[in-house]
Amino acid sequence: MPKPGPIGLASRRHVRTRPAELSSVLEGQIAEICRDLAVEAKRMRTLQEQADELRQTIRQWAGYSKTDPNGDLS
Protein backbone atom coordinates (compact mmCIF):
# COMPACT_ATOMS: atom_id res chain seq x y z
CA MET A 1 0.00 0.00 0.00
CA PRO A 2 1.59 3.34 -1.03
CA LYS A 3 2.05 6.11 1.53
CA PRO A 4 -0.30 9.05 1.10
CA GLY A 5 1.40 12.30 0.14
CA PRO A 6 0.90 15.62 1.85
CA ILE A 7 -2.63 16.96 1.79
CA GLY A 8 -3.22 19.29 -1.12
CA LEU A 9 -0.21 18.13 -3.09
CA ALA A 10 -2.30 16.98 -6.04
CA SER A 11 -4.00 20.35 -6.38
CA ARG A 12 -0.65 22.12 -6.25
CA ARG A 13 0.67 20.09 -9.15
CA HIS A 14 -2.06 21.36 -11.45
CA VAL A 15 -1.69 24.99 -10.52
CA ARG A 16 1.74 26.17 -11.49
CA THR A 17 2.67 29.79 -11.19
CA ARG A 18 4.53 31.19 -14.15
CA PRO A 19 7.90 32.78 -13.39
CA ALA A 20 6.61 36.25 -14.30
CA GLU A 21 3.61 35.85 -11.98
CA LEU A 22 5.83 34.47 -9.22
CA SER A 23 8.19 37.39 -9.63
CA SER A 24 5.28 39.82 -9.36
CA VAL A 25 3.95 38.09 -6.24
CA LEU A 26 7.39 38.11 -4.63
CA GLU A 27 7.91 41.78 -5.48
CA GLY A 28 4.56 42.59 -3.87
CA GLN A 29 5.47 40.68 -0.74
CA ILE A 30 8.86 42.39 -0.54
CA ALA A 31 7.21 45.80 -0.95
CA GLU A 32 4.77 44.98 1.84
CA ILE A 33 7.62 43.90 4.13
CA CYS A 34 9.48 47.13 3.34
CA ARG A 35 6.39 49.19 4.23
CA ASP A 36 5.98 47.25 7.47
CA LEU A 37 9.64 47.82 8.34
CA ALA A 38 9.31 51.54 7.66
CA VAL A 39 6.29 51.74 9.97
CA GLU A 40 8.13 49.82 12.69
CA ALA A 41 11.25 51.99 12.31
CA LYS A 42 9.11 55.12 12.68
CA ARG A 43 7.45 53.63 15.76
CA MET A 44 10.86 52.82 17.24
CA ARG A 45 12.05 56.41 16.63
CA THR A 46 8.92 57.71 18.36
CA LEU A 47 9.49 55.39 21.32
CA GLN A 48 13.14 56.48 21.50
CA GLU A 49 12.07 60.14 21.57
CA GLN A 50 9.55 59.41 24.32
CA ALA A 51 12.19 57.54 26.32
CA ASP A 52 14.61 60.46 25.91
CA GLU A 53 11.95 62.91 27.10
CA LEU A 54 11.14 60.72 30.08
CA ARG A 55 14.85 60.35 30.89
CA GLN A 56 15.25 64.14 30.77
CA THR A 57 12.22 64.64 33.04
CA ILE A 58 13.56 62.11 35.53
CA ARG A 59 16.97 63.82 35.52
CA GLN A 60 15.32 67.17 36.17
CA TRP A 61 13.23 65.68 38.95
CA ALA A 62 16.29 63.96 40.44
CA GLY A 63 18.19 67.26 40.25
CA TYR A 64 15.45 69.00 42.28
CA SER A 65 15.49 66.16 44.80
CA LYS A 66 19.26 66.43 45.25
CA THR A 67 19.21 70.19 45.84
CA ASP A 68 16.42 70.01 48.42
CA PRO A 69 16.60 66.98 50.73
CA ASN A 70 13.09 67.72 52.10
CA GLY A 71 11.56 67.44 48.65
CA ASP A 72 10.24 71.01 48.73
CA LEU A 73 10.17 72.70 45.35
CA SER A 74 9.90 76.25 46.65
N, C-alpha and C positions, 0 to 999 in steps of 0.2 A: 504494500500500500504506500503510495507516494506521500511525502510530507506536504501539508498545505503551505502555500506561500503566504507572505504578509497580506493582510486584508487590504483590499483596494489596489493591489498590484496589477491585476488584469486591466482595470480601468485606466491606470496610468500608462500602460503600454499603448493604448489606442490614442491617447491624447498627448501628442508630442508638441512641445513648444518650439517654434522655429527660432534659430539663433537671433534674428533681428528682434523678434518679440521678446525673447529672453533678455536681450540686451536692454530693451526699453523698460522691462519690468525691473531689472536690476538697477538701472539708472534712477528710476522712480523711487526705489527703496533707499538708495544711497542719498538722494536728495532729501527724503523724509528724515533720515538719520541726521543729516547735516542741519536741517531745521531744528530738530529736537536738541541737538548739541548746542546750537546757538541760543536756544531758549534756556537751557540749563546753565550755560556759561553766564548769561545775563543774570539769571537768578543767583548764581554764586557770587557775582560782583555785588549785587544788591545786599546779599547776606554779609559779605565782607565789609561793605560800607556801614551797615547797621552794627556789626560787631565793633568796628573802629569807633563809631559814635558812642556806643555803650562803654567801651574801654576808656574813652576820653571823659565821659561823665563820671565813671567810677574813680578815675584819677583825680578829677576835680573834687569829688566828694571826699576822697581819702585825704586830699590836701587840706580841706577844711577841718577834717577830723584831727589831723596832726597838729594844726596850729591852735586848736582850742580843745583841750583834753575833756572839757565838760560837754562838748557837743553843741554848744551855743553858737549860733550863726551871727549873732549881733556883735 
